[in-house]
């Protein structure tokens, strides 16, 4: 099974950015843990701070991969384009968020991805990604 994790803006700063919300581990270190824990899955990782690059990666993988785990970060709440990209592909997408977006600012309560996602996992820290991988197994 071929799965890609696509992370959006500022998630390249995990381990440095607001550790009280996002923890102190880098995503690259956590990705290595996921690869070790799920050796039967072919895991890929992509991160971009640029909306168009995220849309292009969804298009590129959205017909050939078995699953997409998408944390569009702030674009979740603003990007009709990313929402439309998820709607336009055949690969199932699980929307993931590290923090509980509903316990934060009200603008984070809206998602343009959720209506077209297979499921949503919110608020379990980096383990939100692990839960999404288990959902694909």
Backbone as a chain_set.jsonl record, in Angstrom:
{"seq": "XXXXXXXXXXXXXXXXXXXXXXXXXXXXXXXXXXXXXXXXXXXXXXXXXXXXXXXXXXXXXXXXXXXXXXXXXXXXXXXXXXXXXXXXXXXXXXXXXXXXXXXXXXXXXXXXXXXXXXXXXXXXXXXXXXXXXXXXX", "coords": {"N": [[0.843, -1.174, 0.0], [0.584, 2.165, -0.884], [1.189, 5.21, 0.49], [0.951, 8.706, 0.937], [2.043, 11.391, 2.919], [1.076, 14.637, 3.167], [2.072, 17.725, 4.069], [1.269, 21.051, 5.049], [1.747, 24.665, 5.226], [4.214, 25.987, 7.423], [4.595, 23.679, 8.874], [7.055, 22.641, 8.507], [8.446, 23.695, 10.53], [8.052, 22.24, 12.798], [8.888, 21.128, 16.034], [10.251, 23.379, 16.621], [8.459, 25.483, 16.449], [6.008, 26.875, 18.461], [6.043, 24.846, 20.713], [4.407, 24.105, 22.841], [1.97, 23.663, 21.708], [2.46, 22.117, 19.388], [4.432, 20.296, 20.033], [7.832, 19.008, 20.527], [9.225, 17.599, 18.661], [10.717, 17.054, 15.476], [9.155, 16.795, 12.225], [10.422, 15.162, 10.419], [11.922, 13.412, 12.043], [9.799, 12.128, 13.318], [8.567, 10.967, 11.108], [10.424, 9.011, 10.388], [10.041, 7.275, 12.527], [7.409, 6.467, 12.0], [7.838, 5.094, 9.575], [9.348, 2.932, 10.511], [7.495, 1.736, 12.218], [5.452, 0.998, 10.513], [6.252, -1.017, 8.481], [5.289, -2.422, 6.276], [4.001, -0.667, 4.678], [4.365, 1.564, 1.945], [5.688, 4.462, 2.446], [5.513, 7.937, 1.795], [6.609, 11.354, 1.858], [5.777, 14.78, 1.802], [6.229, 18.251, 2.009], [5.132, 21.599, 1.916], [5.183, 25.153, 1.866], [3.733, 26.466, 0.075], [0.762, 27.021, -1.54], [-0.036, 26.277, -4.201], [1.863, 24.303, -4.837], [1.122, 22.289, -3.082], [-1.418, 21.654, -4.07], [-0.653, 20.737, -6.622], [0.817, 18.442, -5.863], [-1.208, 16.894, -4.733], [-2.742, 16.457, -7.049], [-0.843, 15.017, -8.536], [-0.476, 12.644, -7.053], [-2.977, 11.726, -6.573], [-4.324, 9.833, -8.093], [-2.86, 7.599, -8.269], [-1.789, 6.718, -5.872], [-2.566, 4.852, -2.871], [-3.57, 6.114, -0.682], [-3.915, 9.336, 0.855], [-2.646, 11.334, 3.367], [-3.48, 14.277, 4.684], [-2.397, 17.251, 5.988], [-3.195, 20.231, 5.776], [-2.684, 22.426, 7.203], [-2.814, 25.875, 7.959], [-3.966, 26.442, 5.494], [-6.131, 24.779, 5.384], [-8.312, 26.162, 6.32], [-8.68, 28.205, 4.586], [-8.303, 27.639, 1.872], [-9.98, 27.175, -0.929], [-9.117, 26.078, -3.259], [-7.419, 23.873, -2.534], [-9.325, 22.317, -1.265], [-10.996, 21.807, -3.496], [-9.183, 20.344, -5.049], [-8.896, 17.993, -3.535], [-11.479, 17.057, -3.785], [-11.517, 16.426, -6.471], [-10.017, 14.146, -7.014], [-9.38, 10.541, -7.088], [-8.153, 9.018, -5.132], [-8.456, 8.191, -1.712], [-8.598, 10.584, 0.952], [-7.388, 11.418, 4.112], [-7.954, 13.825, 6.424], [-5.841, 15.508, 8.62], [-4.973, 16.902, 11.769], [-2.705, 18.242, 14.077], [-3.16, 19.665, 16.44], [-6.133, 20.279, 18.435], [-8.279, 21.721, 16.53], [-10.733, 22.825, 17.068], [-10.597, 23.785, 19.606], [-9.293, 26.054, 19.435], [-8.78, 29.287, 17.865], [-11.735, 30.735, 16.407], [-11.771, 30.9, 13.592], [-10.427, 28.646, 12.824], [-12.211, 26.609, 12.896], [-13.499, 26.054, 10.557], [-13.284, 24.034, 7.668], [-12.171, 23.523, 4.417], [-11.53, 21.148, 3.378], [-12.608, 18.961, 4.766], [-15.358, 18.264, 3.866], [-14.88, 16.612, 1.689], [-13.209, 14.636, 2.481], [-12.193, 11.318, 3.435], [-12.113, 10.844, 6.118], [-11.519, 12.461, 9.317], [-8.986, 13.382, 11.526], [-8.222, 14.768, 14.514], [-6.313, 16.533, 16.85], [-4.652, 14.765, 18.326], [-1.973, 15.146, 18.641], [1.211, 14.43, 17.133], [0.617, 11.783, 16.84], [-1.758, 11.73, 15.488], [-1.214, 11.295, 12.812], [-0.352, 8.637, 12.852], [-2.739, 7.357, 13.618], [-4.234, 7.892, 11.333], [-2.803, 6.393, 9.443], [-3.326, 3.824, 10.433], [-6.034, 3.746, 9.889], [-6.031, 3.4, 7.174], [-5.127, 0.827, 6.861]], "CA": [[0.0, 0.0, 0.0], [1.38, 3.369, -1.096], [0.55, 6.331, 1.184], [1.755, 9.931, 1.055], [1.683, 12.417, 3.897], [1.301, 15.97, 2.62], [1.976, 18.751, 5.116], [1.207, 22.418, 4.555], [2.637, 25.724, 5.687], [4.799, 26.118, 8.762], [4.843, 22.385, 9.508], [8.501, 22.433, 8.45], [9.007, 24.237, 11.775], [7.743, 21.385, 13.948], [10.05, 20.983, 16.915], [10.688, 24.737, 16.968], [7.302, 26.387, 16.483], [4.987, 26.687, 19.489], [6.113, 23.473, 21.208], [3.293, 23.825, 23.75], [0.851, 23.197, 20.87], [2.871, 21.151, 18.366], [5.453, 19.375, 20.528], [9.236, 19.387, 20.321], [9.831, 16.669, 17.708], [10.603, 17.43, 14.067], [8.353, 15.826, 11.49], [11.333, 14.2, 9.795], [12.193, 12.383, 13.053], [8.574, 11.357, 13.511], [8.35, 10.182, 9.889], [11.287, 7.819, 10.508], [9.35, 6.373, 13.469], [6.28, 5.885, 11.265], [8.373, 4.105, 8.622], [9.741, 1.743, 11.272], [6.309, 1.123, 12.795], [4.59, 0.505, 9.438], [7.199, -1.44, 7.446], [4.619, -2.987, 5.09], [3.475, 0.428, 3.876], [5.317, 2.407, 1.226], [5.351, 5.813, 2.902], [6.16, 9.087, 1.165], [6.359, 12.589, 2.602], [5.946, 16.038, 1.073], [5.831, 19.448, 2.759], [5.332, 22.859, 1.214], [4.54, 26.354, 2.371], [3.136, 27.094, -1.104], [-0.53, 26.417, -1.831], [-0.041, 25.643, -5.518], [2.665, 23.076, -4.797], [0.308, 21.284, -2.398], [-2.43, 21.242, -5.043], [0.029, 19.925, -7.643], [1.157, 17.134, -5.288], [-2.478, 16.158, -4.636], [-3.049, 16.008, -8.415], [0.171, 14.035, -8.948], [-0.597, 11.378, -6.324], [-4.386, 11.474, -6.317], [-4.897, 8.777, -8.932], [-1.934, 6.464, -8.291], [-1.502, 6.273, -4.509], [-3.687, 4.212, -2.187], [-4.102, 7.015, 0.318], [-3.249, 10.607, 1.146], [-2.882, 11.946, 4.675], [-3.282, 15.69, 4.383], [-2.477, 18.303, 6.996], [-3.005, 21.461, 5.002], [-2.385, 23.471, 8.186], [-3.667, 27.059, 7.844], [-4.718, 26.394, 4.233], [-7.372, 24.053, 5.647], [-9.366, 27.107, 6.65], [-8.718, 29.301, 3.615], [-8.04, 27.268, 0.481], [-10.984, 26.509, -1.749], [-8.352, 25.326, -4.259], [-7.021, 22.582, -1.977], [-10.573, 21.572, -1.113], [-11.407, 21.34, -4.822], [-8.234, 19.312, -5.477], [-9.273, 16.765, -2.828], [-12.744, 16.615, -4.378], [-11.349, 16.024, -7.869], [-9.185, 12.95, -7.178], [-10.011, 9.281, -6.687], [-7.474, 8.493, -3.945], [-9.053, 8.696, -0.476], [-7.81, 11.528, 1.738], [-7.714, 11.615, 5.517], [-7.518, 15.128, 6.92], [-5.206, 15.364, 9.928], [-4.462, 18.091, 12.455], [-1.961, 17.908, 15.287], [-3.879, 20.26, 17.566], [-7.589, 20.271, 18.334], [-8.587, 23.004, 15.917], [-11.971, 23.355, 17.633], [-10.302, 24.42, 20.892], [-8.475, 27.237, 19.121], [-9.516, 30.43, 17.327], [-12.943, 30.31, 15.685], [-11.54, 30.727, 12.154], [-9.895, 27.295, 12.597], [-13.312, 25.643, 12.969], [-13.946, 25.834, 9.181], [-12.365, 23.299, 6.812], [-12.575, 23.318, 3.034], [-11.122, 19.784, 3.03], [-13.464, 17.979, 5.448], [-16.502, 17.721, 3.134], [-14.463, 15.65, 0.671], [-12.259, 13.699, 3.083], [-12.693, 10.026, 3.912], [-12.233, 10.996, 7.562], [-10.788, 13.57, 9.922], [-8.376, 13.059, 12.814], [-7.851, 16.081, 15.041], [-6.015, 16.779, 18.252], [-3.888, 13.723, 19.014], [-0.557, 15.415, 18.441], [1.751, 13.75, 15.958], [-0.031, 10.478, 16.704], [-2.866, 11.849, 14.531], [-0.75, 10.659, 11.575], [-0.358, 7.194, 13.107], [-4.136, 6.946, 13.57], [-4.636, 7.919, 9.923], [-2.209, 5.216, 8.794], [-4.092, 2.657, 10.862], [-7.323, 3.794, 9.197], [-5.826, 2.927, 5.802], [-4.735, -0.585, 6.838]], "C": [[0.89, 1.24, 0.0], [0.625, 4.581, -0.542], [1.498, 7.526, 1.183], [1.161, 10.817, 2.145], [2.055, 13.751, 3.268], [1.05, 16.975, 3.746], [2.058, 20.138, 4.505], [2.107, 23.38, 5.296], [2.973, 25.662, 7.171], [5.043, 24.784, 9.459], [6.301, 21.956, 9.353], [9.175, 22.933, 9.72], [8.652, 23.406, 13.006], [9.023, 21.116, 14.735], [10.589, 22.321, 17.372], [9.499, 25.651, 17.232], [6.327, 25.986, 17.581], [4.967, 25.258, 20.044], [4.997, 23.114, 22.184], [2.049, 23.346, 22.995], [1.285, 22.011, 20.011], [3.939, 20.159, 18.818], [6.851, 19.814, 20.139], [9.952, 18.483, 19.321], [9.675, 17.196, 16.284], [9.765, 16.39, 13.34], [9.243, 14.776, 10.839], [11.673, 13.07, 10.774], [10.962, 11.506, 13.268], [8.281, 10.473, 12.295], [9.206, 8.909, 9.91], [10.666, 6.802, 11.462], [8.177, 5.692, 12.773], [6.751, 4.808, 10.282], [8.765, 2.817, 9.334], [8.522, 1.0, 11.813], [5.376, 0.511, 11.748], [5.444, 0.019, 8.267], [6.531, -2.009, 6.19], [4.003, -1.913, 4.204], [4.613, 1.157, 3.178], [4.935, 3.854, 1.52], [6.192, 6.865, 2.184], [5.777, 10.318, 1.965], [6.658, 13.79, 1.722], [5.468, 17.168, 1.964], [6.086, 20.662, 1.889], [4.597, 23.976, 1.937], [3.748, 27.052, 1.266], [1.88, 26.335, -1.519], [-0.544, 25.665, -3.167], [0.766, 24.362, -5.565], [1.894, 21.947, -4.109], [-0.761, 20.751, -3.347], [-1.803, 20.358, -6.111], [0.383, 18.537, -7.121], [-0.105, 16.285, -5.112], [-2.866, 15.629, -6.014], [-2.119, 14.872, -8.845], [-0.061, 12.667, -8.314], [-2.041, 10.899, -6.201], [-5.074, 10.452, -7.191], [-4.033, 7.522, -8.917], [-1.585, 5.931, -6.907], [-2.756, 5.65, -3.906], [-4.313, 5.111, -1.13], [-3.257, 8.26, 0.46], [-3.646, 11.016, 2.56], [-2.502, 13.409, 4.499], [-3.468, 16.549, 5.624], [-2.16, 19.589, 6.258], [-2.737, 22.663, 5.897], [-3.326, 24.658, 7.969], [-4.475, 27.084, 6.55], [-6.026, 25.617, 4.37], [-8.548, 25.018, 5.723], [-9.555, 28.197, 5.602], [-8.72, 28.861, 2.16], [-9.172, 26.475, -0.16], [-10.272, 25.631, -2.777], [-7.909, 23.961, -3.757], [-8.255, 21.72, -1.752], [-11.059, 21.006, -2.437], [-10.475, 20.245, -5.343], [-8.573, 17.976, -4.828], [-10.546, 16.186, -3.438], [-12.547, 15.996, -5.759], [-10.574, 14.726, -8.074], [-9.939, 11.693, -6.725], [-9.372, 8.655, -5.451], [-8.134, 9.049, -2.682], [-8.055, 9.54, 0.322], [-8.322, 11.521, 3.175], [-7.098, 12.939, 5.938], [-7.011, 14.954, 8.348], [-4.814, 16.737, 10.456], [-3.829, 17.658, 13.762], [-2.706, 18.426, 16.514], [-5.382, 20.072, 17.367], [-8.003, 21.642, 17.816], [-9.85, 23.639, 16.496], [-11.771, 23.969, 19.022], [-9.474, 25.684, 20.696], [-9.356, 28.349, 18.546], [-10.666, 29.956, 16.44], [-12.703, 30.145, 14.186], [-10.993, 29.335, 11.824], [-10.982, 26.223, 12.651], [-13.856, 25.292, 11.587], [-12.874, 25.058, 8.415], [-12.965, 23.169, 5.421], [-12.228, 21.907, 2.551], [-12.122, 18.759, 3.554], [-14.618, 17.435, 4.622], [-16.138, 16.643, 2.111], [-13.458, 14.631, 1.188], [-12.959, 12.398, 3.467], [-12.959, 10.097, 5.416], [-11.351, 12.127, 8.042], [-10.26, 13.111, 11.278], [-7.753, 14.345, 13.346], [-7.468, 15.965, 16.516], [-5.23, 15.731, 19.004], [-2.385, 13.911, 18.851], [-0.07, 14.738, 17.174], [1.137, 12.372, 15.764], [-1.283, 10.535, 15.835], [-2.485, 11.185, 13.208], [-0.773, 9.13, 11.708], [-1.788, 6.649, 13.031], [-4.65, 6.922, 12.126], [-4.053, 6.734, 9.171], [-2.956, 3.954, 9.164], [-5.441, 2.608, 10.151], [-7.206, 3.276, 7.767], [-5.509, 1.425, 5.745], [-5.939, -1.496, 6.769]], "O": [[1.83, 1.344, 0.788], [-0.444, 4.936, -1.039], [2.7, 7.375, 1.402], [-0.055, 10.963, 2.265], [3.204, 13.971, 2.885], [-0.049, 17.054, 4.295], [2.817, 20.373, 3.565], [3.095, 22.983, 5.914], [2.146, 25.338, 8.024], [5.641, 24.759, 10.534], [6.735, 21.005, 10.003], [10.344, 22.632, 9.963], [8.922, 23.821, 14.133], [10.093, 20.907, 14.163], [11.295, 22.406, 18.377], [9.535, 26.49, 18.133], [5.871, 24.842, 17.608], [3.984, 24.539, 19.865], [4.672, 21.937, 22.34], [1.179, 22.698, 23.576], [0.567, 21.016, 19.915], [4.312, 19.269, 18.054], [7.038, 20.852, 19.506], [11.167, 18.592, 19.154], [8.622, 17.724, 15.927], [9.67, 15.243, 13.777], [8.846, 13.616, 10.724], [11.708, 11.903, 10.383], [11.075, 10.286, 13.386], [7.798, 9.351, 12.447], [8.745, 7.848, 9.49], [10.758, 5.597, 11.228], [7.969, 4.489, 12.931], [6.138, 3.746, 10.172], [8.538, 1.726, 8.81], [8.517, -0.23, 11.86], [4.598, -0.391, 12.06], [5.37, 0.583, 7.175], [7.167, -2.067, 5.137], [3.534, -2.208, 3.104], [5.688, 1.344, 3.747], [4.0, 4.4, 0.935], [7.398, 6.708, 1.994], [4.761, 10.334, 2.659], [7.652, 13.82, 0.996], [4.422, 17.059, 2.604], [7.11, 20.756, 1.212], [3.541, 23.77, 2.534], [3.159, 28.109, 1.496], [1.938, 25.141, -1.813], [-1.021, 24.532, -3.235], [0.39, 23.423, -6.267], [2.001, 20.787, -4.505], [-0.987, 19.543, -3.421], [-2.373, 19.327, -6.466], [0.264, 17.554, -7.853], [-0.063, 15.073, -5.325], [-3.277, 14.475, -6.137], [-2.558, 13.891, -9.445], [0.136, 11.641, -8.965], [-2.286, 9.774, -5.765], [-6.275, 10.221, -7.053], [-4.416, 6.497, -9.48], [-1.127, 4.795, -6.787], [-3.869, 5.892, -4.374], [-5.456, 4.897, -0.726], [-2.049, 8.247, 0.22], [-4.827, 11.04, 2.905], [-1.352, 13.737, 4.204], [-4.539, 16.575, 6.23], [-1.001, 19.983, 6.135], [-2.582, 23.784, 5.412], [-4.529, 24.456, 7.809], [-5.551, 27.679, 6.506], [-6.932, 25.784, 3.554], [-9.642, 24.72, 5.245], [-10.469, 29.014, 5.706], [-9.105, 29.641, 1.29], [-9.302, 25.267, 0.043], [-10.768, 24.56, -3.128], [-8.015, 22.979, -4.491], [-8.229, 20.518, -2.02], [-11.488, 19.853, -2.5], [-10.93, 19.316, -6.009], [-8.544, 16.939, -5.491], [-10.674, 14.971, -3.589], [-13.326, 15.136, -6.17], [-10.482, 14.247, -9.204], [-10.981, 11.77, -6.074], [-10.004, 7.834, -4.787], [-8.351, 10.257, -2.587], [-6.857, 9.259, 0.364], [-9.524, 11.606, 3.423], [-5.891, 13.148, 5.825], [-7.67, 14.331, 9.18], [-4.385, 17.613, 9.706], [-4.363, 16.803, 14.469], [-2.863, 17.711, 17.503], [-5.841, 19.748, 16.271], [-8.068, 22.608, 18.576], [-10.021, 24.856, 16.423], [-12.682, 24.606, 19.552], [-9.014, 26.301, 21.657], [-10.572, 28.33, 18.739], [-10.578, 28.907, 15.803], [-13.369, 29.323, 13.556], [-11.081, 28.891, 10.68], [-10.688, 25.042, 12.468], [-14.604, 24.323, 11.455], [-11.69, 25.385, 8.502], [-14.116, 22.761, 5.262], [-12.594, 21.521, 1.44], [-12.446, 17.795, 2.86], [-14.855, 16.228, 4.663], [-16.992, 15.851, 1.713], [-12.915, 13.846, 0.411], [-14.15, 12.379, 3.779], [-13.904, 9.491, 5.921], [-10.547, 12.679, 7.29], [-10.992, 12.527, 12.077], [-6.875, 14.933, 12.716], [-8.195, 15.382, 17.32], [-5.149, 15.802, 20.231], [-1.619, 12.949, 18.915], [-0.848, 14.5, 16.25], [1.133, 11.846, 14.651], [-1.821, 9.488, 15.475], [-3.333, 10.578, 12.553], [-1.17, 8.426, 10.78], [-2.016, 5.593, 12.441], [-5.412, 6.032, 11.748], [-4.737, 6.13, 8.344], [-3.196, 3.1, 8.31], [-5.935, 1.523, 9.844], [-8.18, 2.768, 7.211], [-5.616, 0.819, 4.679], [-5.788, -2.718, 6.741]]}, "num_chains": 1, "name": "protein.A"}
